[in-house]
Amino acid sequence: MVVGIDASRAVSARPTGTETYSRELIQALLKLDASHRYRLYFRTPPSAAAYPGADVRVMPFPRLWTHVRLAWELARQTPDALFVPAHVIPIIHPPITLVTIHDLGYRYFPRSHPPLQRFYLDLSTRWNARVAAHILADSEATKSDLVTHYRPPPEKVTVAYPGLDERLAPVEDSDAIAAVKARYHIDGRYYLYLGTLQPRKNLTRLIDAFAQLETDAKLVLAGKRGWLYDDLFSRVERMGLSKRVRFTGYLPDADKPALLSGALAFVFPSLYEGFGLPALEAQACACPVIVSDSSSLPEATGGAALLIDPTETDALAQAMGRLADNASLRQSLIARGLANARRFSWARSARVLLSTLDQFVV
């Protein structure tokens, strides 16, 4: 069977969640399976030898790449099946088309997205749910949301948890941690958030909670600028926190393990997550985790995180204070977090995808 894959999101100089998901899952699938032939469609060239054994097709196109250029390619030379890991299914597609739907956060917190983006997300998810032969969801929470709002039959949706980068591990070399801290102008103890800086991540409450703490620790907000980023920066200045709150900008993968390993705690009070990969990355690096008690985050962190109501600023501040003061709690969360992180791998994700594909092999 020839399996086509929309790999357009797998190429990015600064990958975030969906780009990482696409790249890692495709690479894991190629390592796992030699029984099918894989044809990868890219908008821009991937790095050399990144996808050994695959038929790589690079198809530059200025606009509407998915519904015009990719659709034309699929019509011209149709694969037996198509997998879309992080985007919308093209108008022209084979009957056996699988798609991953990552989250429905825009349904629960519409004001966290620009209006045009919200409209596009709803339209594309509705289309994906209707025309896909099968759907992968990042978590049971996302599957439930999808069935509730778009009503695909539950048996049409399979949960395939994302994996973790195998390079993520505790960094015990204090010099390596100190070097990364110096690179981002961080001194002393610090709480860490990692992810895109956007309203859905609930960072305004995180800043307000941090302001309540009587602590010498810093708050480090690591991640690329998202929608309404400037509001966060202005808030920090108005509250007189400029010397205590650090914005690092985009954090390269190479710097993640040391910065996570050196943190007092990883704080992720997101209002909604389809999976919450950054929290798992923190657990894999022996960092105690505070997360919201909503959406997929309790499921993903596996009882190995401190759960808080993301709408309660005082509760978030109290949790941050507890982890600073309670060494035994920190060690318990670290040990349980490391065990939880071992549940997830891209090889497992690829096996679920392959098993789902094979259901359609005649």
N, C-alpha and C positions, 0 to 999 in steps of 0.2 A: 504494500500500500504506500502510495506517495502522500505524505502529510505536508501540507503547506503551513507555514507559520508567519504571521505578521510580526516581524522582528524589528519594526521601525522604532519601537520604544526601548530597544535593547542597546542603542547607541546614544550615549550622552556623555559629554565631558564632565558634567556634574550630576550624576544620577541621584534621584530621590527614590521613593518607594516603588512606584510602578516600573521605572526603568531598571532598578535592581532586580525586581521580581522577574521581569522579562528575560534579562541577561542570564541570571543564575538558573532559572528553570529550564531555559532552552539548552544551556550547556550541560546541565545534569541529565536531561533527556537524551542528548546525543551520546553521553558516556554510558548510559544505561542500556540503550536499545540499538540493536543492529538489524532487527527484523523488518523495519520499515525504512523507506527512503525519505529524507527530510529536505524540503525546499524552503529556504528562508528568504523572505522579502524585506529588503532594507530601503530606506529612503536616502540614507547617507552610508558610505562605506564603513564596515566594521574594522576593528584592528585585525591585522594579518594573523591568520591561523587561530582565530578565536573560536571558530566553529568547525573543527576538523570533521571531514566526512560528509558535510552537508552541501547541498547545491545552493550556493549563495548568489542571490540576484539583487543587484543594486539598481534602483530605479529612481533617479532624481526627478523631481517634479515640483513646480513652484507652489501650487495651491490645490486643495481638495485631493490630496495624494490617495487617501483611502478609497473614496467613492469614484474616483476617475482612474488614476494610474494603477492602483492595486486591483480594482475591479476589472479593468481591461485585461490585465495580466492573467487574472483568474479565468476570464472568459476565453482568452486566447489559448491557454494551456491549463486546463482545470485539474487540480490535484484531486485525489480520492477523498481527502478530508482537509479541513482547515482549522487551525487553532489560533485564536486571537487572545493573547495573554493580558493585554492592558489597553484596549482601545475599543472602537466600535466595529461591528461586523460590516464589511462593505456591502453595497447594494447588490452586487453580483457575487455569489458565493456558492460553494458546493452544498448539496443537501446535508452532508455530514460536517457541520461546523460547530466547534466547541468554543466557548468564550469564558474568560474569568471576569466576574463582577466583584470588585474589591470592597466597595462600601456604598451605603446610601445616606451618608451624613447630610447631604443637601436636603433630604426629606425632613430630617429632624431639626436641623439648625439652618434654615434657609437664609437667614441674615448673615451667615458666615461666608456666603459666596456672592460674587457679583451677579446681578440679575441675568445677564446673558449666559454666563457660565452655568447657572442653575437651570435655565431652560434647556441648554444643550445636554447637561447631565441627565435630566429627566427623559428627554427625547431619546438619547442614545441608549440608556438603560432599558427603556420600554421596548425599543427595537430589538436589542440583544435578547431580552427575555422572551420575546415572541418568536424570533426566527431561528435561534440557536437550536441545534439538535440536543445539546446538553450544556449545562452551565457548571462551572466550578466556582465555589465561594470560599473566601479566605477563612471563614469561621462559621460555627453553628449560629452565632448571632446574626451574621450577615445573611445566611441562608433563610433564617426566620423572617428577617426584614424583607428580603426579596419576595418570599412567598406571600407575605402580608400585603405588600404594596403593588406588586406586579403580577401576582397570581400564576406563576408557572406551577405545574404539578410538583409536589415535593420530590417525587422520584426523578425528576428532571434535573435536580440540583445535587451535586456532590461536594462535600467539604474537602478541600485540599489545603492544609495549612502551609503557609510559606515556610521556607527554611532559614537557616542562619549561615552567615559567612564563616567558614571553618577557621579563618584566621582570627576570629574574635575569641580571645581567651584572656584570663587575668594577666596583667602586667605587674610583675613583682619587682622589677628593676626601678628603684627610686630615682635613679639618674634619668632614665627614659621618661618617667612621668614628669620630672622637673623640667626636662627639655621641652616637652609639649606645652606645659603650663607657661613657660617663659615665652614660647612662640605666640601665645594668645594673651600675654600680659596678665596672667592670673597668679596671684600670690596667696598663700595660706589655704585654708579650707574653703570648699565651695560646693554648693548644690548645682546640679547640672540638668538642663533640659536640652534635648536634641530633636530637631525636626524643623519643618518649614514654619516660619513665623507668620501665622495667619489666625484669624479670629476663632476658628473651630478648636484650636489648640488651647484656648482658655488661658492665655498668657497674661491677660490683664489681672485676673484673679491671682495668678501665681505671683505677680509682682506685688499686689496688695498684701498677700499672705506673707511674703518675705519681709515686707516693710514692718510687719508686726513683731518680727523676731528680734530679740536682743541677742545678737550674735556677731562674732567677728568674721563669720563666713561670708563669702561672696555668692552671688547668683549668676551663673553663666548660662546664657541663652545662645545655643549653637544651632545654626541652620541658615539656609538661604532666606532672603527676604520674600515674603508672600504679600498677599493683598492686605492693605491697611497696616503695613509694617511701621510706617512713620508715626502712627498713633501710639505704638508701644514706646518708641524712642522718646517721643514728647512726654509721655506719662512718667517715664523714669526721670527725666529732667525736672518736671514740675514737682515731683515728690522728693527731690534732692538726693536721689539714689545713684547718680552718675558714677560715683567712686566705688559703689558696692555692686553694681550690675554690669556685667560684661556681655557685649554682643560680639561673637567671634566671626560671624558670617558663615558661609558654607564650610563644612568640616570634611576634609578628605577622608576616605576610608582608612588610610594609613595612620591617621591621628586618633581614630576612634578608640582603640583598645586602651591606650594610655590615659586619655582624658576620662573615659568611663571608669577605669580602674582606680584613678586617683580621687574620684568624687566622694564627698560625704554621703550623698544620696542622689539617685536619679529621680526627678520629679516630672510626672507626665499626667497632668490633670485634664487631658483632652475631653471635650464634651462628647465626642463620638469617634470611634475607630472601627474600621472593618477588621483589623487584626491587632495593630499596635506593635509593629516590629521593633521600634527603638527600645521599648521596655524589655523585650527579649534579648536584645543586644547588650543592654546594661546587665541583665542577669548573667549572661555568658561571660562578662568581664568582672564578675564578683563585686558588683555594685548593688547595694540595697535599693529597692524600688518602691516608690509611691505612685499609685495610679488611681484613676477614677473607678468607681464601682459600677460603671455603666457600659453598655454596648459589649464589645468583645473582650475588653481588657481583663476582667476577672477570669474569663475562659483561657486567654492566652498566657497569663502569668501564673496560672495553675495553683492558686493558693499560696504563692510564694512572694506576695507583695503586700504592702500596707495599702488597704483600700479606703478611699475617701469619697464623699459626695462632692462632685466637681462644682456644684453651685454654692457650696458653703466655704467661704474664705477662711473663717475661723478654724474649721475642721482641717483644712489644708495646712494652715500655720501650725496647728497643734501636732499634726503628723510630722512635719519637718522638724519641729522642736524635739519630738520623741526620738527620732533617729539620731539627732545630734547628741542627745544626753544618755541614750541607752545602748551601751556597747553590746550587751547580750542579744538584744533585739536585732541589732545590725548583723551580728554574726549568724543568727538564726535565718534571717532573710537571705543572706549571702549563700549559705549552704543549701537552702531550699531552692533558691533561684538558679544556682548552678545545675542542680538536678533537673529542674523544670526545663532549662534551656536545652538539655540533652535530648529532649523529646522531639526536637525539630531539626530537620535537615532537608536540603534541596533534593537529595537522593530519594527521600520518602515522598516528597512532593511530586517528583517525576514519576515514581511508581504509581501513584494515584492517577496521574494524568494518563499514563500509558494503559493502565487497566481500564480507564474510561474509554479511551480510543478503541481499545481492542473489543469492546462490546459491540462495535459497529462493523467489525470485520466479518465478512460473509465467508 
